[in-house]
Amino acid sequence: MASVSADVLAEFQSITGSEEDYARSLLESHAGDLQASLASHFAIQEAQGDAPRSNAAADDAAVAAAAAAEFAEEPIDVDEEPVRAPIPAHVEQLLDEEPARLGNTRDSEIVEPFQEGSSSRAETASDGQSALGALFRAPVELTYDKSFNEAMQFAQSQNRWLLVNIQSPDVFRCQILNRDLWKDEAVQSIIQNHMVFWQRYRDSEDGERFHQFYPFGSVPYVVIIDPRSGERLLELTDGTTDLGKDRFITVIFDFLSANVLDDYTGASGRQSREAAPSRNAGGMPSQVEADEELAKAIAASMDTSGSGATSSRILSRLQSENNPDLQRRRSELTEQDREYEMALAMDRAREESLRMEREKQQREEEEKRQKELEAEERKKQKLLELPAEPTSGAANATSLVVRMPDGSRLSRRFDVLNTVQDVMNWVESHAEAGLPTYELMTQFPRKTFTDTSQSLKDAGLTPNASLIVHEPFAN
């Protein structure tokens, strides 16, 4: 097994805060490769969580080595199959209960959060730390080092969005963000020109207080905050998804293209770049200058990132933001789209109105047909209920003539003992239209027959009579 130099061993311990036995065991398993050993250390932490530190790994390794030596000294029987030496036991070891981040704790830095004058920014490696330790250090050149309230006020005064990153030294993804994302030139250019960056540990008082106001699941947590209202606008990652450079640039660019932060337009409002307020006050670059710098940074990153297609599209869209002709054309297309949507909505409204009118007519026609069928059924029923007509010249027969409202006349013989209701049934069975309300009466002398149970003889309608059907409420 390769020996481990004292310098490499001390460097590993200073970065991870681990014990010597654990550090030596892990370095020996990677042939003294410091970077590979650090990657394994952080991967173990992320996969398994915290565990008590012990010397079990070194003890087990020593026992296994002694057993292997003893086995090697014994004579080997050529008739027996060779048996390999036992594999030394290896116990993984995690950070202490109070882990250090790249060799430095945050105890001396924790202060009361969200108060005036408070600060608890993520620490970096010390001045004497090696290049490998600096590789994972926090981006202090980007981080606003005061309280959350002051960060909100500063972001609002500079007309920028507030970008918050909550981390934990125990999660390797947080170290990856520090190494791969926050140190990228294009990402730094976007943040410096458009945002105020505020990074804290999850277990610091600032981080705990932020979590109370903006609950989230795991780390690393990256979110954009509106500095005017404190509204949580866009979550870039909640710790469950990776946040790479290309995704960060694409999402941030879409966000900046769709949202303008000024005194006249809300976070969801869209404003032309030409009309955006100048940011030269207080030494800040103008919007055009900031976009040009961002375009240069993205162009530079295209040469080394290996993601030319994505970055090229972003660069093209960014440069087009400063082209007045393209902006005017976009405005025209947007207006045409809006007019088309309005016309389409009006057409749909008219179609809906016509559909409802057709359905109404269909219902009315159906109701009318239903009423006619019911009227025909009643007429047939009344015909069946009519008494038999006496023969001509019968002694008890009386002849009646009835004039209908439409001027037509009906004539029939009835028995004098038949009732007024029998006559009315006969009239209703021959009416072309329904007679909802009518009166049966004689004209000379004028008399209305209201007692429908009265016989024709008692009503004086013998031996013949002329009647009219009167509709008292007809026009």
C-alpha beads as a LAMMPS data file, in Angstrom:
LAMMPS data file: protein, C-alpha beads

475 atoms
474 bonds

1 atom types
1 bond types

-500.0 500.0 xlo xhi
-500.0 500.0 ylo yhi
-500.0 500.0 zlo zhi

Masses

1 110.0

Atoms # bond

1 1 1 0.000 0.000 0.000
2 1 1 1.454 3.423 -0.956
3 1 1 2.818 5.565 1.832
4 1 1 1.219 8.933 2.503
5 1 1 3.383 12.020 2.923
6 1 1 2.952 14.119 6.048
7 1 1 2.128 17.215 3.971
8 1 1 -0.686 15.490 2.093
9 1 1 -2.010 13.993 5.334
10 1 1 -1.973 17.408 7.071
11 1 1 -3.630 19.024 4.049
12 1 1 -6.461 16.436 4.045
13 1 1 -7.022 16.932 7.790
14 1 1 -7.066 20.726 7.479
15 1 1 -9.712 20.562 4.755
16 1 1 -11.965 17.891 6.260
17 1 1 -11.301 18.278 9.982
18 1 1 -10.937 14.492 10.236
19 1 1 -8.774 12.376 12.537
20 1 1 -5.345 11.165 11.438
21 1 1 -6.220 7.455 11.305
22 1 1 -9.253 8.073 9.120
23 1 1 -7.350 10.495 6.866
24 1 1 -4.420 8.082 6.440
25 1 1 -6.744 5.137 5.694
26 1 1 -8.670 7.044 3.010
27 1 1 -5.510 8.481 1.412
28 1 1 -3.839 5.054 1.296
29 1 1 -6.931 3.595 -0.396
30 1 1 -6.450 6.208 -3.152
31 1 1 -2.652 5.810 -3.414
32 1 1 -2.061 9.209 -1.793
33 1 1 -4.234 11.127 -4.320
34 1 1 -5.512 14.094 -2.288
35 1 1 -8.219 15.249 -4.715
36 1 1 -9.654 11.744 -5.212
37 1 1 -9.648 11.212 -1.453
38 1 1 -11.523 14.498 -0.887
39 1 1 -14.112 13.550 -3.510
40 1 1 -14.673 10.190 -1.816
41 1 1 -14.915 11.886 1.580
42 1 1 -17.638 14.295 0.469
43 1 1 -19.476 11.587 -1.514
44 1 1 -19.562 9.367 1.597
45 1 1 -20.997 12.220 3.635
46 1 1 -23.697 13.006 1.101
47 1 1 -24.734 9.366 0.680
48 1 1 -24.719 8.216 4.328
49 1 1 -25.096 11.266 6.596
50 1 1 -23.223 11.936 9.871
51 1 1 -21.762 9.039 11.876
52 1 1 -19.698 8.886 15.137
53 1 1 -15.944 9.112 14.556
54 1 1 -13.834 6.209 15.793
55 1 1 -10.523 4.464 15.227
56 1 1 -12.254 1.242 14.105
57 1 1 -10.956 1.578 10.553
58 1 1 -7.320 1.735 11.624
59 1 1 -7.729 -1.054 14.205
60 1 1 -9.459 -3.369 11.737
61 1 1 -6.862 -2.595 9.109
62 1 1 -4.052 -3.448 11.537
63 1 1 -5.705 -6.750 12.513
64 1 1 -6.212 -7.665 8.861
65 1 1 -2.593 -6.806 8.029
66 1 1 -1.297 -8.950 10.924
67 1 1 -3.475 -11.869 9.862
68 1 1 -2.205 -11.571 6.319
69 1 1 1.437 -11.562 7.516
70 1 1 0.857 -14.627 9.723
71 1 1 -0.829 -16.444 6.881
72 1 1 2.091 -15.619 4.563
73 1 1 4.636 -17.215 6.975
74 1 1 2.824 -20.584 7.107
75 1 1 3.943 -23.319 4.621
76 1 1 1.709 -23.830 1.647
77 1 1 0.438 -27.261 0.751
78 1 1 0.810 -27.585 -3.022
79 1 1 -2.078 -30.067 -3.090
80 1 1 -4.473 -27.480 -1.698
81 1 1 -5.903 -24.591 -3.645
82 1 1 -4.225 -21.285 -2.781
83 1 1 -6.307 -19.055 -0.571
84 1 1 -5.940 -15.277 -0.924
85 1 1 -5.285 -13.089 2.079
86 1 1 -8.414 -11.597 3.703
87 1 1 -9.482 -8.155 2.521
88 1 1 -8.727 -5.573 5.235
89 1 1 -11.850 -4.124 6.863
90 1 1 -12.656 -0.542 5.876
91 1 1 -14.985 1.645 7.947
92 1 1 -16.123 4.918 6.383
93 1 1 -15.816 8.005 8.576
94 1 1 -17.785 11.240 8.362
95 1 1 -17.420 14.799 9.690
96 1 1 -17.526 15.720 13.379
97 1 1 -20.773 16.835 14.943
98 1 1 -19.630 20.419 14.266
99 1 1 -18.197 20.048 10.741
100 1 1 -15.724 22.472 9.276
101 1 1 -16.062 23.865 5.839
102 1 1 -12.743 23.601 4.073
103 1 1 -11.002 23.707 7.449
104 1 1 -12.826 26.671 8.994
105 1 1 -15.869 26.713 11.253
106 1 1 -18.536 29.389 11.361
107 1 1 -18.842 29.649 15.148
108 1 1 -16.972 32.925 15.363
109 1 1 -19.065 34.428 12.615
110 1 1 -22.681 33.616 13.616
111 1 1 -24.603 36.763 14.612
112 1 1 -28.231 37.737 15.011
113 1 1 -29.801 37.631 11.509
114 1 1 -32.129 40.147 9.867
115 1 1 -30.928 42.908 12.251
116 1 1 -29.107 46.073 11.396
117 1 1 -25.340 45.528 11.270
118 1 1 -25.518 41.740 11.396
119 1 1 -23.501 39.523 9.054
120 1 1 -22.813 35.830 8.725
121 1 1 -21.472 35.205 5.240
122 1 1 -20.042 31.878 4.143
123 1 1 -16.333 31.673 5.017
124 1 1 -13.470 30.935 2.680
125 1 1 -10.264 29.065 3.106
126 1 1 -7.490 30.767 5.082
127 1 1 -4.657 32.667 3.381
128 1 1 -2.328 29.705 3.755
129 1 1 -4.735 27.169 2.298
130 1 1 -3.613 25.215 -0.743
131 1 1 -4.961 25.604 -4.268
132 1 1 -7.108 22.516 -3.764
133 1 1 -8.718 24.018 -0.673
134 1 1 -9.317 27.274 -2.557
135 1 1 -11.020 25.275 -5.294
136 1 1 -14.031 24.662 -3.037
137 1 1 -14.069 27.987 -1.246
138 1 1 -17.143 30.197 -1.114
139 1 1 -17.418 33.060 -3.650
140 1 1 -16.637 35.931 -1.264
141 1 1 -15.976 38.228 -4.208
142 1 1 -19.675 37.916 -5.093
143 1 1 -21.259 37.613 -1.646
144 1 1 -22.915 40.562 0.075
145 1 1 -21.567 40.289 3.614
146 1 1 -24.286 42.039 5.611
147 1 1 -27.697 41.028 6.948
148 1 1 -30.641 39.865 4.849
149 1 1 -32.525 43.119 5.460
150 1 1 -29.517 45.157 4.377
151 1 1 -29.093 42.928 1.349
152 1 1 -32.744 43.579 0.421
153 1 1 -32.277 47.345 0.845
154 1 1 -29.032 47.363 -1.098
155 1 1 -30.527 45.306 -3.948
156 1 1 -33.499 47.668 -4.148
157 1 1 -31.273 50.758 -4.143
158 1 1 -29.157 49.265 -6.955
159 1 1 -32.246 48.145 -8.890
160 1 1 -31.163 44.492 -8.813
161 1 1 -32.702 41.167 -7.915
162 1 1 -31.593 39.373 -4.750
163 1 1 -30.057 35.933 -5.423
164 1 1 -29.930 33.763 -2.275
165 1 1 -27.878 30.571 -1.861
166 1 1 -28.277 28.495 1.327
167 1 1 -25.581 25.828 1.763
168 1 1 -24.264 23.230 4.183
169 1 1 -20.625 22.125 4.575
170 1 1 -21.808 18.518 4.903
171 1 1 -23.385 18.341 1.413
172 1 1 -21.046 17.769 -1.509
173 1 1 -23.427 19.400 -3.997
174 1 1 -22.843 22.687 -2.164
175 1 1 -19.091 22.337 -2.719
176 1 1 -19.750 21.580 -6.387
177 1 1 -21.706 24.853 -6.722
178 1 1 -18.782 26.778 -5.226
179 1 1 -16.302 25.048 -7.500
180 1 1 -18.150 24.865 -10.830
181 1 1 -20.913 27.492 -10.849
182 1 1 -20.078 30.522 -8.762
183 1 1 -16.510 30.697 -10.136
184 1 1 -17.603 30.670 -13.799
185 1 1 -16.892 33.981 -15.530
186 1 1 -20.227 34.141 -17.365
187 1 1 -22.150 33.391 -14.168
188 1 1 -20.155 35.983 -12.229
189 1 1 -20.827 38.563 -14.947
190 1 1 -24.589 37.935 -14.758
191 1 1 -24.613 38.230 -10.972
192 1 1 -22.402 41.334 -10.862
193 1 1 -24.508 43.197 -13.416
194 1 1 -28.017 42.122 -12.466
195 1 1 -28.121 40.740 -8.934
196 1 1 -26.978 40.950 -5.341
197 1 1 -25.630 37.589 -4.154
198 1 1 -26.268 36.494 -0.524
199 1 1 -24.869 33.106 0.603
200 1 1 -25.300 31.575 4.077
201 1 1 -24.995 28.239 5.851
202 1 1 -28.217 26.394 6.651
203 1 1 -27.267 25.894 10.308
204 1 1 -26.255 29.526 10.930
205 1 1 -28.682 31.888 12.624
206 1 1 -29.114 33.810 9.373
207 1 1 -29.811 30.538 7.575
208 1 1 -32.271 29.372 10.238
209 1 1 -34.128 32.679 10.163
210 1 1 -34.262 32.647 6.353
211 1 1 -35.675 29.109 6.487
212 1 1 -38.420 30.290 8.845
213 1 1 -39.581 32.964 6.421
214 1 1 -38.886 30.961 3.225
215 1 1 -39.324 27.230 4.011
216 1 1 -37.400 24.843 1.778
217 1 1 -36.491 21.168 1.825
218 1 1 -32.804 20.503 1.335
219 1 1 -29.609 22.223 0.283
220 1 1 -28.151 23.652 -1.812
221 1 1 -31.102 26.025 -2.127
222 1 1 -30.939 28.830 -4.724
223 1 1 -33.791 31.314 -5.135
224 1 1 -34.457 34.779 -6.565
225 1 1 -36.142 37.266 -4.193
226 1 1 -37.917 40.491 -5.127
227 1 1 -36.105 43.112 -2.985
228 1 1 -39.133 45.417 -2.920
229 1 1 -41.718 42.995 -1.563
230 1 1 -39.641 40.051 -0.350
231 1 1 -41.609 37.760 -2.683
232 1 1 -39.996 34.442 -3.639
233 1 1 -40.033 34.690 -7.444
234 1 1 -38.055 31.755 -8.848
235 1 1 -36.462 28.655 -7.312
236 1 1 -33.430 27.541 -9.340
237 1 1 -32.808 24.428 -7.227
238 1 1 -34.174 22.982 -4.005
239 1 1 -31.297 20.598 -3.466
240 1 1 -32.893 17.728 -5.391
241 1 1 -31.731 18.818 -8.863
242 1 1 -28.298 19.779 -10.165
243 1 1 -27.741 23.412 -11.131
244 1 1 -25.133 23.571 -13.872
245 1 1 -23.776 26.593 -15.678
246 1 1 -25.803 26.183 -18.875
247 1 1 -29.068 25.707 -16.998
248 1 1 -28.311 28.642 -14.710
249 1 1 -27.542 30.990 -17.616
250 1 1 -30.611 29.889 -19.594
251 1 1 -33.022 30.199 -16.657
252 1 1 -31.582 33.533 -15.487
253 1 1 -31.616 34.983 -18.982
254 1 1 -35.261 33.992 -19.491
255 1 1 -36.068 35.510 -16.103
256 1 1 -34.281 38.796 -16.881
257 1 1 -35.928 38.950 -20.305
258 1 1 -39.409 38.529 -18.811
259 1 1 -38.978 40.731 -15.716
260 1 1 -37.810 44.297 -15.256
261 1 1 -37.134 45.677 -11.792
262 1 1 -37.951 49.384 -11.551
263 1 1 -40.308 51.821 -9.831
264 1 1 -42.957 51.649 -12.547
265 1 1 -43.254 47.990 -13.520
266 1 1 -43.944 45.031 -11.231
267 1 1 -41.972 41.837 -11.167
268 1 1 -44.268 40.221 -13.706
269 1 1 -44.439 43.272 -15.990
270 1 1 -42.477 43.534 -19.218
271 1 1 -40.730 46.749 -20.271
272 1 1 -38.617 47.572 -23.282
273 1 1 -34.890 47.795 -22.671
274 1 1 -34.835 51.275 -24.246
275 1 1 -37.304 52.512 -21.636
276 1 1 -35.540 50.902 -18.671
277 1 1 -34.024 53.359 -16.170
278 1 1 -30.288 53.957 -16.423
279 1 1 -28.157 52.266 -13.817
280 1 1 -25.239 54.689 -13.974
281 1 1 -26.171 56.222 -10.632
282 1 1 -23.691 55.289 -7.955
283 1 1 -21.174 54.041 -10.510
284 1 1 -23.334 51.124 -11.713
285 1 1 -23.172 50.213 -15.430
286 1 1 -26.059 51.050 -17.733
287 1 1 -28.341 48.285 -18.984
288 1 1 -26.729 48.295 -22.449
289 1 1 -23.228 48.191 -20.998
290 1 1 -24.204 45.375 -18.632
291 1 1 -25.683 43.358 -21.499
292 1 1 -22.568 43.902 -23.597
293 1 1 -20.350 42.705 -20.756
294 1 1 -22.586 39.696 -20.230
295 1 1 -22.448 38.868 -23.943
296 1 1 -18.642 39.025 -23.895
297 1 1 -18.469 36.774 -20.849
298 1 1 -20.780 34.213 -22.466
299 1 1 -18.803 34.374 -25.694
300 1 1 -15.600 33.739 -23.767
301 1 1 -17.137 30.772 -21.950
302 1 1 -18.214 29.256 -25.278
303 1 1 -14.580 28.582 -26.132
304 1 1 -13.995 26.329 -23.120
305 1 1 -17.374 25.067 -21.939
306 1 1 -18.055 22.688 -24.788
307 1 1 -21.679 23.846 -24.907
308 1 1 -21.528 26.083 -27.934
309 1 1 -25.090 25.473 -29.134
310 1 1 -26.775 26.567 -25.907
311 1 1 -24.437 29.512 -25.283
312 1 1 -24.721 30.631 -28.916
313 1 1 -28.509 30.855 -28.656
314 1 1 -28.235 32.766 -25.407
315 1 1 -25.677 35.165 -26.903
316 1 1 -27.839 35.767 -29.981
317 1 1 -30.919 36.510 -27.881
318 1 1 -28.944 38.790 -25.580
319 1 1 -27.440 40.819 -28.422
320 1 1 -30.844 41.166 -30.080
321 1 1 -32.185 42.861 -26.934
322 1 1 -30.151 45.969 -27.876
323 1 1 -31.280 46.098 -31.536
324 1 1 -34.001 48.785 -31.968
325 1 1 -35.269 47.283 -35.223
326 1 1 -35.721 43.862 -33.655
327 1 1 -37.348 45.416 -30.622
328 1 1 -39.788 47.329 -32.818
329 1 1 -40.526 44.225 -34.857
330 1 1 -41.134 42.251 -31.673
331 1 1 -43.538 44.949 -30.490
332 1 1 -45.418 44.810 -33.785
333 1 1 -45.650 41.032 -33.646
334 1 1 -46.792 41.184 -30.042
335 1 1 -49.509 43.696 -30.959
336 1 1 -50.595 41.564 -33.914
337 1 1 -50.780 38.523 -31.673
338 1 1 -52.871 40.454 -29.169
339 1 1 -55.259 41.687 -31.883
340 1 1 -55.536 38.164 -33.272
341 1 1 -56.339 36.782 -29.834
342 1 1 -58.998 39.462 -29.328
343 1 1 -60.577 38.764 -32.725
344 1 1 -60.470 35.050 -32.044
345 1 1 -62.137 35.603 -28.671
346 1 1 -64.883 37.711 -30.288
347 1 1 -65.498 35.048 -32.948
348 1 1 -65.765 32.417 -30.264
349 1 1 -68.206 34.593 -28.338
350 1 1 -70.381 35.051 -31.422
351 1 1 -70.312 31.344 -32.158
352 1 1 -71.284 30.630 -28.581
353 1 1 -74.155 33.133 -28.781
354 1 1 -75.443 31.589 -32.018
355 1 1 -75.153 28.118 -30.538
356 1 1 -77.172 29.136 -27.491
357 1 1 -79.819 30.784 -29.714
358 1 1 -80.120 27.643 -31.841
359 1 1 -80.476 25.513 -28.751
360 1 1 -83.180 27.852 -27.455
361 1 1 -85.128 27.623 -30.722
362 1 1 -84.807 23.855 -30.720
363 1 1 -86.149 23.693 -27.179
364 1 1 -89.096 25.948 -28.055
365 1 1 -89.947 23.918 -31.150
366 1 1 -89.709 20.719 -29.173
367 1 1 -92.001 22.131 -26.499
368 1 1 -94.466 23.260 -29.157
369 1 1 -94.510 19.819 -30.773
370 1 1 -94.996 18.239 -27.391
371 1 1 -97.956 20.475 -26.633
372 1 1 -99.527 19.706 -30.002
373 1 1 -99.164 15.994 -29.413
374 1 1 -100.714 16.336 -25.975
375 1 1 -103.599 18.386 -27.459
376 1 1 -104.239 15.762 -30.111
377 1 1 -104.237 13.080 -27.462
378 1 1 -106.796 15.036 -25.410
379 1 1 -109.006 15.552 -28.463
380 1 1 -108.994 11.828 -29.189
381 1 1 -109.847 11.098 -25.589
382 1 1 -112.750 13.544 -25.609
383 1 1 -114.121 12.016 -28.810
384 1 1 -114.145 8.632 -27.136
385 1 1 -116.026 10.080 -24.154
386 1 1 -118.822 11.657 -26.289
387 1 1 -122.265 10.059 -25.924
388 1 1 -123.823 8.400 -28.965
389 1 1 -125.547 10.759 -31.412
390 1 1 -129.371 10.239 -31.625
391 1 1 -130.882 9.419 -34.952
392 1 1 -132.684 12.053 -36.958
393 1 1 -136.296 12.516 -35.749
394 1 1 -135.711 10.841 -32.372
395 1 1 -138.147 12.075 -29.695
396 1 1 -135.448 13.074 -27.162
397 1 1 -133.063 14.602 -29.697
398 1 1 -132.010 18.246 -29.897
399 1 1 -129.970 19.813 -32.691
400 1 1 -127.147 22.192 -31.799
401 1 1 -125.094 24.476 -34.009
402 1 1 -121.875 25.959 -32.564
403 1 1 -119.859 28.777 -34.117
404 1 1 -116.124 28.476 -33.378
405 1 1 -113.776 31.457 -32.728
406 1 1 -112.310 31.151 -36.233
407 1 1 -115.789 31.494 -37.774
408 1 1 -116.315 27.825 -38.633
409 1 1 -119.524 26.049 -37.575
410 1 1 -120.168 22.654 -36.012
411 1 1 -123.527 20.836 -35.884
412 1 1 -124.628 17.696 -34.056
413 1 1 -127.604 16.024 -32.390
414 1 1 -127.559 15.362 -28.670
415 1 1 -129.956 13.665 -26.289
416 1 1 -131.780 16.239 -24.192
417 1 1 -130.463 14.475 -21.101
418 1 1 -126.858 14.986 -22.184
419 1 1 -125.013 17.677 -20.214
420 1 1 -123.402 20.949 -21.089
421 1 1 -120.026 19.248 -20.444
422 1 1 -120.794 16.778 -23.233
423 1 1 -121.260 19.696 -25.614
424 1 1 -117.997 21.274 -24.457
425 1 1 -116.098 18.022 -24.971
426 1 1 -117.507 17.866 -28.469
427 1 1 -116.366 21.461 -29.161
428 1 1 -112.856 20.849 -27.800
429 1 1 -112.440 17.654 -29.822
430 1 1 -113.010 19.611 -33.037
431 1 1 -110.996 22.751 -32.242
432 1 1 -107.998 23.241 -34.528
433 1 1 -106.042 24.865 -31.696
434 1 1 -106.324 24.445 -27.990
435 1 1 -108.992 26.372 -26.143
436 1 1 -107.401 27.055 -22.777
437 1 1 -110.136 29.437 -21.581
438 1 1 -113.499 29.889 -23.246
439 1 1 -117.205 30.219 -22.571
440 1 1 -120.165 28.469 -24.182
441 1 1 -123.051 30.893 -24.607
442 1 1 -126.113 31.869 -26.641
443 1 1 -126.170 35.190 -28.403
444 1 1 -129.962 35.962 -28.365
445 1 1 -130.730 36.128 -25.588
446 1 1 -127.195 36.378 -24.295
447 1 1 -126.625 33.625 -21.761
448 1 1 -123.476 31.902 -20.538
449 1 1 -123.584 28.311 -19.409
450 1 1 -121.323 27.932 -16.392
451 1 1 -122.925 24.842 -14.854
452 1 1 -121.395 22.109 -16.956
453 1 1 -123.349 19.361 -15.162
454 1 1 -126.700 20.864 -16.238
455 1 1 -128.692 18.832 -18.800
456 1 1 -129.455 20.360 -22.174
457 1 1 -133.162 20.173 -21.358
458 1 1 -132.714 22.122 -18.118
459 1 1 -130.446 24.584 -19.892
460 1 1 -133.233 25.321 -22.434
461 1 1 -131.270 24.050 -25.418
462 1 1 -134.180 22.099 -26.940
463 1 1 -135.457 21.184 -29.485
464 1 1 -132.590 23.096 -31.164
465 1 1 -130.210 25.933 -30.312
466 1 1 -127.432 28.074 -31.704
467 1 1 -124.315 28.566 -29.542
468 1 1 -121.054 30.454 -29.860
469 1 1 -117.617 29.755 -28.354
470 1 1 -116.431 32.936 -26.668
471 1 1 -112.825 33.589 -25.551
472 1 1 -113.143 36.366 -23.002
473 1 1 -109.397 37.255 -22.942
474 1 1 -108.772 36.992 -26.659
475 1 1 -107.601 40.163 -28.436

Bonds

1 1 1 2
2 1 2 3
3 1 3 4
4 1 4 5
5 1 5 6
6 1 6 7
7 1 7 8
8 1 8 9
9 1 9 10
10 1 10 11
11 1 11 12
12 1 12 13
13 1 13 14
14 1 14 15
15 1 15 16
16 1 16 17
17 1 17 18
18 1 18 19
19 1 19 20
20 1 20 21
21 1 21 22
22 1 22 23
23 1 23 24
24 1 24 25
25 1 25 26
26 1 26 27
27 1 27 28
28 1 28 29
29 1 29 30
30 1 30 31
31 1 31 32
32 1 32 33
33 1 33 34
34 1 34 35
35 1 35 36
36 1 36 37
37 1 37 38
38 1 38 39
39 1 39 40
40 1 40 41
41 1 41 42
42 1 42 43
43 1 43 44
44 1 44 45
45 1 45 46
46 1 46 47
47 1 47 48
48 1 48 49
49 1 49 50
50 1 50 51
51 1 51 52
52 1 52 53
53 1 53 54
54 1 54 55
55 1 55 56
56 1 56 57
57 1 57 58
58 1 58 59
59 1 59 60
60 1 60 61
61 1 61 62
62 1 62 63
63 1 63 64
64 1 64 65
65 1 65 66
66 1 66 67
67 1 67 68
68 1 68 69
69 1 69 70
70 1 70 71
71 1 71 72
72 1 72 73
73 1 73 74
74 1 74 75
75 1 75 76
76 1 76 77
77 1 77 78
78 1 78 79
79 1 79 80
80 1 80 81
81 1 81 82
82 1 82 83
83 1 83 84
84 1 84 85
85 1 85 86
86 1 86 87
87 1 87 88
88 1 88 89
89 1 89 90
90 1 90 91
91 1 91 92
92 1 92 93
93 1 93 94
94 1 94 95
95 1 95 96
96 1 96 97
97 1 97 98
98 1 98 99
99 1 99 100
100 1 100 101
101 1 101 102
102 1 102 103
103 1 103 104
104 1 104 105
105 1 105 106
106 1 106 107
107 1 107 108
108 1 108 109
109 1 109 110
110 1 110 111
111 1 111 112
112 1 112 113
113 1 113 114
114 1 114 115
115 1 115 116
116 1 116 117
117 1 117 118
118 1 118 119
119 1 119 120
120 1 120 121
121 1 121 122
122 1 122 123
123 1 123 124
124 1 124 125
125 1 125 126
126 1 126 127
127 1 127 128
128 1 128 129
129 1 129 130
130 1 130 131
131 1 131 132
132 1 132 133
133 1 133 134
134 1 134 135
135 1 135 136
136 1 136 137
137 1 137 138
138 1 138 139
139 1 139 140
140 1 140 141
141 1 141 142
142 1 142 143
143 1 143 144
144 1 144 145
145 1 145 146
146 1 146 147
147 1 147 148
148 1 148 149
149 1 149 150
150 1 150 151
151 1 151 152
152 1 152 153
153 1 153 154
154 1 154 155
155 1 155 156
156 1 156 157
157 1 157 158
158 1 158 159
159 1 159 160
160 1 160 161
161 1 161 162
162 1 162 163
163 1 163 164
164 1 164 165
165 1 165 166
166 1 166 167
167 1 167 168
168 1 168 169
169 1 169 170
170 1 170 171
171 1 171 172
172 1 172 173
173 1 173 174
174 1 174 175
175 1 175 176
176 1 176 177
177 1 177 178
178 1 178 179
179 1 179 180
180 1 180 181
181 1 181 182
182 1 182 183
183 1 183 184
184 1 184 185
185 1 185 186
186 1 186 187
187 1 187 188
188 1 188 189
189 1 189 190
190 1 190 191
191 1 191 192
192 1 192 193
193 1 193 194
194 1 194 195
195 1 195 196
196 1 196 197
197 1 197 198
198 1 198 199
199 1 199 200
200 1 200 201
201 1 201 202
202 1 202 203
203 1 203 204
204 1 204 205
205 1 205 206
206 1 206 207
207 1 207 208
208 1 208 209
209 1 209 210
210 1 210 211
211 1 211 212
212 1 212 213
213 1 213 214
214 1 214 215
215 1 215 216
216 1 216 217
217 1 217 218
218 1 218 219
219 1 219 220
220 1 220 221
221 1 221 222
222 1 222 223
223 1 223 224
224 1 224 225
225 1 225 226
226 1 226 227
227 1 227 228
228 1 228 229
229 1 229 230
230 1 230 231
231 1 231 232
232 1 232 233
233 1 233 234
234 1 234 235
235 1 235 236
236 1 236 237
237 1 237 238
238 1 238 239
239 1 239 240
240 1 240 241
241 1 241 242
242 1 242 243
243 1 243 244
244 1 244 245
245 1 245 246
246 1 246 247
247 1 247 248
248 1 248 249
249 1 249 250
250 1 250 251
251 1 251 252
252 1 252 253
253 1 253 254
254 1 254 255
255 1 255 256
256 1 256 257
257 1 257 258
258 1 258 259
259 1 259 260
260 1 260 261
261 1 261 262
262 1 262 263
263 1 263 264
264 1 264 265
265 1 265 266
266 1 266 267
267 1 267 268
268 1 268 269
269 1 269 270
270 1 270 271
271 1 271 272
272 1 272 273
273 1 273 274
274 1 274 275
275 1 275 276
276 1 276 277
277 1 277 278
278 1 278 279
279 1 279 280
280 1 280 281
281 1 281 282
282 1 282 283
283 1 283 284
284 1 284 285
285 1 285 286
286 1 286 287
287 1 287 288
288 1 288 289
289 1 289 290
290 1 290 291
291 1 291 292
292 1 292 293
293 1 293 294
294 1 294 295
295 1 295 296
296 1 296 297
297 1 297 298
298 1 298 299
299 1 299 300
300 1 300 301
301 1 301 302
302 1 302 303
303 1 303 304
304 1 304 305
305 1 305 306
306 1 306 307
307 1 307 308
308 1 308 309
309 1 309 310
310 1 310 311
311 1 311 312
312 1 312 313
313 1 313 314
314 1 314 315
315 1 315 316
316 1 316 317
317 1 317 318
318 1 318 319
319 1 319 320
320 1 320 321
321 1 321 322
322 1 322 323
323 1 323 324
324 1 324 325
325 1 325 326
326 1 326 327
327 1 327 328
328 1 328 329
329 1 329 330
330 1 330 331
331 1 331 332
332 1 332 333
333 1 333 334
334 1 334 335
335 1 335 336
336 1 336 337
337 1 337 338
338 1 338 339
339 1 339 340
340 1 340 341
341 1 341 342
342 1 342 343
343 1 343 344
344 1 344 345
345 1 345 346
346 1 346 347
347 1 347 348
348 1 348 349
349 1 349 350
350 1 350 351
351 1 351 352
352 1 352 353
353 1 353 354
354 1 354 355
355 1 355 356
356 1 356 357
357 1 357 358
358 1 358 359
359 1 359 360
360 1 360 361
361 1 361 362
362 1 362 363
363 1 363 364
364 1 364 365
365 1 365 366
366 1 366 367
367 1 367 368
368 1 368 369
369 1 369 370
370 1 370 371
371 1 371 372
372 1 372 373
373 1 373 374
374 1 374 375
375 1 375 376
376 1 376 377
377 1 377 378
378 1 378 379
379 1 379 380
380 1 380 381
381 1 381 382
382 1 382 383
383 1 383 384
384 1 384 385
385 1 385 386
386 1 386 387
387 1 387 388
388 1 388 389
389 1 389 390
390 1 390 391
391 1 391 392
392 1 392 393
393 1 393 394
394 1 394 395
395 1 395 396
396 1 396 397
397 1 397 398
398 1 398 399
399 1 399 400
400 1 400 401
401 1 401 402
402 1 402 403
403 1 403 404
404 1 404 405
405 1 405 406
406 1 406 407
407 1 407 408
408 1 408 409
409 1 409 410
410 1 410 411
411 1 411 412
412 1 412 413
413 1 413 414
414 1 414 415
415 1 415 416
416 1 416 417
417 1 417 418
418 1 418 419
419 1 419 420
420 1 420 421
421 1 421 422
422 1 422 423
423 1 423 424
424 1 424 425
425 1 425 426
426 1 426 427
427 1 427 428
428 1 428 429
429 1 429 430
430 1 430 431
431 1 431 432
432 1 432 433
433 1 433 434
434 1 434 435
435 1 435 436
436 1 436 437
437 1 437 438
438 1 438 439
439 1 439 440
440 1 440 441
441 1 441 442
442 1 442 443
443 1 443 444
444 1 444 445
445 1 445 446
446 1 446 447
447 1 447 448
448 1 448 449
449 1 449 450
450 1 450 451
451 1 451 452
452 1 452 453
453 1 453 454
454 1 454 455
455 1 455 456
456 1 456 457
457 1 457 458
458 1 458 459
459 1 459 460
460 1 460 461
461 1 461 462
462 1 462 463
463 1 463 464
464 1 464 465
465 1 465 466
466 1 466 467
467 1 467 468
468 1 468 469
469 1 469 470
470 1 470 471
471 1 471 472
472 1 472 473
473 1 473 474
474 1 474 475
